[in-house]
Amino acid sequence: MRRSLFRSLAATLLFAGAGLTCFTGCPAPSPQENAAESNGSGGGETGLGESSGGDQATAVETTPDDPAVVERLNALPEVKLQKNAAGNITTIDFTNVAGTVDGSDVRGGTDEMLAGLEGLPALETVVCFGPGIGDAGMEHLSKVATLKTINLMPRSGVADAGVAALAKLPKLENLYMQQSDITDESLKSLTKVPTLKRLRVIRTNITDEGLKHLAACENLELLDMKECQYIYEMGLAYIKDLKKLRSLTPGNNQISDASMEYVSGLTNLVALRLDDGSLSDEGMKHLANLTKLRELYLTRTFVGDAGLQYVSQMPEMEKLSLRASAVTSAGMKHLSGLKKLKELDLSECFAVADEGMADLAPITSLVDLNLWS
């Protein structure tokens, strides 16, 4: 406790008047942990072109929604609907909608509720999840040719057959899944979706072999494989040529020094999450040419002061998490030149003390500094 108070005092004196918020109290989940668990938008990095549900509704010829479908949706308590300027429904969010499946109460919608939505000619986004949502529901959605975003997080009963059905959608851009019983067959199905831009397959059973298929999705901009336990280093080798990738979250088993060589060629990345892996300073050298990075998360890694010299070569950096890493006060000098840095998480970095704060003082853009220990 005394150590936290001294660090708090030092930071307060150095950054007084700069509008900086220093956190030294009770621990809180890191931003990336919260993002991964979000079920409303699929979570996500800020400023990466990822919308809260789907991209802004596209202007279309005015065709009225099917009144029967609208009436049925309006009868569902807690359903959230968004409409465009013409009054057409563009987004349906079943998050708080209760239903019954095989005599059990469920929340997040049911397959039955997804039937007939092709009667909404401007529908682009559907948010649904839980045990009431399965392959049959995806068959219903496959008839809605205007759909761009389907959010099935945090979990659903959708499996490979359901994803195969969704692959028929001609405009699908965003697919978010977590703890779904999908396999590599689902990734094979997605090769038929050239419009796919953002894919989350968090905590699923995909493997390295599946990523071979994903290599064909050349327009992919976001790929989140957090906690996919059956993907290893070679999995990243299969996606190293996805040059449009802007946000990447590998599975824990993929995060090693050797695997970063495959990441080094993804020079359009603006967000990279490498939490909880075996990454050390040796692997950081492969990231030095990722000069467009704005967000880098290195929570609970072995990255130390030597690794921070490569971060210093990332001039666009805005959010940096070093929580529970091996950095010390001496390494803070490598961060002093990051003129756009807004958020820095040094919580549980027990070797960062008062003397390290002086090197952070020149970062006038810094507004959020977490020093909890």
Sequence and secondary structure as in RCSB ss.txt:
>XXXX:A:sequence
MRRSLFRSLAATLLFAGAGLTCFTGCPAPSPQENAAESNGSGGGETGLGESSGGDQATAVETTPDDPAVVERLNA
LPEVKLQKNAAGNITTIDFTNVAGTVDGSDVRGGTDEMLAGLEGLPALETVVCFGPGIGDAGMEHLSKVATLKTI
NLMPRSGVADAGVAALAKLPKLENLYMQQSDITDESLKSLTKVPTLKRLRVIRTNITDEGLKHLAACENLELLDM
KECQYIYEMGLAYIKDLKKLRSLTPGNNQISDASMEYVSGLTNLVALRLDDGSLSDEGMKHLANLTKLRELYLTR
TFVGDAGLQYVSQMPEMEKLSLRASAVTSAGMKHLSGLKKLKELDLSECFAVADEGMADLAPITSLVDLNLWS
>XXXX:A:secstr
 HHHHHHHHHHHHHHTTTT EEE SS    HHHHHHH  SS    TTSS  SSSS           HHHHHHHHT
STT EEEE TTS EEEEE TT EEEETTEEEES  TGGGTTGGG TT  EEE  EEEEEHHHHHHHTT TT  EE
E  S EE BHHHHHHHTT TT  EEEEES B  HHHHHHHTT TT  EEEEET    HHHHHHHTT TT  EEE 
TT TT  HHHHHHTTT TT  EEE  GGG STTTHHHHTT TT SEEE TTS  BHHHHGGGTT TT  EEE TT
SB  HHHHHHHTT TT  EEE TTSS BGGGGGGGTT TT  EEE TT TB  HHHHGGGTT TT  EEE   
